[in-house]
């Protein structure tokens, strides 16, 4: 591990071939073939350092946090809070009070919809989303709008899968209370102008929530520069364990919100008929949290810091540009999303005009290639694109150009298999 870390630092550019040794699962054979893992938008694989951290935690440190006065409890608490500090640094150097642990992006957005939304959204208010949202940033607002009588409005996409920004004044109008937008689409790959959208939201007195599930793993994100009021993401999409997510929220907004869950940890004093809330961030962290996975998120952040997010982004641009070029050679494919990698990340959705995406994914799996097929939890977007489902290849730091070539060869082979070509 040490030698690999050293050699990584010597490379200005990230070298996926060197990194691959850090990810044991990449040695697996699937259906007798080398695994080609192209489902990173769903979840990424984990390096040894994360796997070992999980084991080390249970082997040496396991205790409940924030409540014991014994050594193990202090060590577990310190490791748990250490990750919070690393997260605060990772997204631009915010206060640890502004970093709330959740189970994932989904829970983070639900937290805002319940704790902020139910207090601040009223009949006639407007919530602005986009046509490319994941269900996690859609369903909580649909439910809230139904409950309160608020109106939902959607910023439309253009033919390239970019947001249409020209009629924005009519959409982000004075009655808008919240603009909630994905930073990077999990289907189209589109990177949205969230800083500009935050500015437009604030100009109307609305708050800005950014769904960062696909962006924090791939871009250098600075929530202060964006001026996001809330920013949500998941550890498991950035080399970390499942079951840990982050909600960043501006301190003054979080201070004025009611808790999401009630119980232990989140109180300062309880009497038989009254309870006072703990200070931030613990006010929003009722019950025993997911300690082990939060602790093991730290080496994932270290790993990405060590590579440098600029190098991560450069690699992604390179491999995505290559994939888009190679896929465009296959004339029977329709590839979705922006063609310029300046405006997009590495989630590439496509359909073969004659093969169902599920058949395609199953065929690719028989060649050891893992892609996702379906609506990718963005059904309204699929409908907007005129499809029921797509196949999606999504790249990360350990993917290589050779793997893209193998994907393209397998897609040609599928054509021969299903269409007798
Ligand atoms: N927002 C976006 C943009 C996402 O891509 C996802 C997960 C979520 C929210 C929800 O994250 P979670 O960690 O709470 O589940 N996206 C995907 C995907 O594209 N394939 O599987 C999960």
Boltz pocket constraint, residues with backbone or C-beta under 6 A from the ligand:
constraints:
  - pocket:
      binder: B
      contacts: [[A, 41], [A, 42], [A, 43], [A, 103], [A, 104], [A, 105], [A, 106], [A, 107], [A, 134], [A, 136], [A, 137], [A, 182], [A, 184], [A, 185], [A, 186], [A, 211], [A, 213], [A, 214], [A, 234], [A, 245], [A, 372], [A, 376], [A, 377]]
      max_distance: 6.0
